[in-house]
Amino acid sequence: MQPPLDTMQQGIARQREALKDMLRDPLAQAAQACSRVWTDRKALDDVLTNALAGMPMCKYMYALDTDAIQVSDNISREGLIEKDFGRDRSDRPYMNERVPSEGFMLSQAYISLRARRPSLTAIQIVRDETGQVLGFIGSDFDLRKLPLTGKLYEEPTHWRQIKGDPAIRGTVFHQTRTNSQMDLQIDTVLGVLEELMVDHGMYHVILHFSSSRAVIWLFDDPYRYRLLDIDALTDPDICLIYPRLPYPENALVPRDKIRTILDSLRDLRFMDEMFYLRSGTINIFNGVVGLTFSCDGSHYLPWEEFLSKGCDFWATGDTSGEACPI
């Protein structure tokens, strides 16, 4: 049986705990060694160079005083970066997070100044023999170099809604729907899409009603999308170029509900001349239907919940307290 997937926040928390477990002891040992040579810049560089050698995933190490002024050179795999001695790091995001009483802290991810890549910094307090705080050790990590736990997070399946462009929302009362080429041939388009999804391996589609196009993804070539224009979408012969495949058993959307969902998207397209569907998406594996309306508001919701709502709900339900479906 496949283990359950993490939610995004669970996955992040799990990864951070694994990294903390790997870094806590090496940095504590480095802090003890640094405390004995704290006022000697060269000796401090030597201690940090040895510590860096024992942490292959670490990119830079350095020592800071209690004001976050660097009192060592930057230690890197390529050698010392002397220009960073005396650097003020007090405005960096990792120096604005509270270090716990245990003396070790792993920062939130941030974008580095030099490489402009997602990074993490571990901060370890350095104390003398009496417990007096001398400063900190900083260790920078490029997210690409970290040993990830590799457990995928699970995309949430609850209803989510996202407000769109304020400029579009502000002018929604001044617009009316104009029939697109897809609108004029909608039954043919939906028939072609149903055939592709049910019998020819299409598992994800983005249907752009207003611009008369569809973007599709197929089982046999999942890493690349295909763009179908209105000529392709209105030609049933297009189905001949895609191999016939059985409907997947692990799809969350039942085979016999595909046409019902497509018909419901069509109904939302024509439900009102002011508030109408601009695009709709279906993914049969995560079971989610996506909706983007004329006011540029979007909804992502489970297919069952989508089918339980009629056009009256979207036209008058006003889920956000505004005169717009979102």
Order of alpha helices (4+ residues) and beta strands (2+ residues): alpha-alpha-beta-beta-beta-beta-beta-beta-beta-beta-alpha-alpha-alpha-beta-beta-beta-alpha-alpha-beta-beta-beta-alpha-alpha
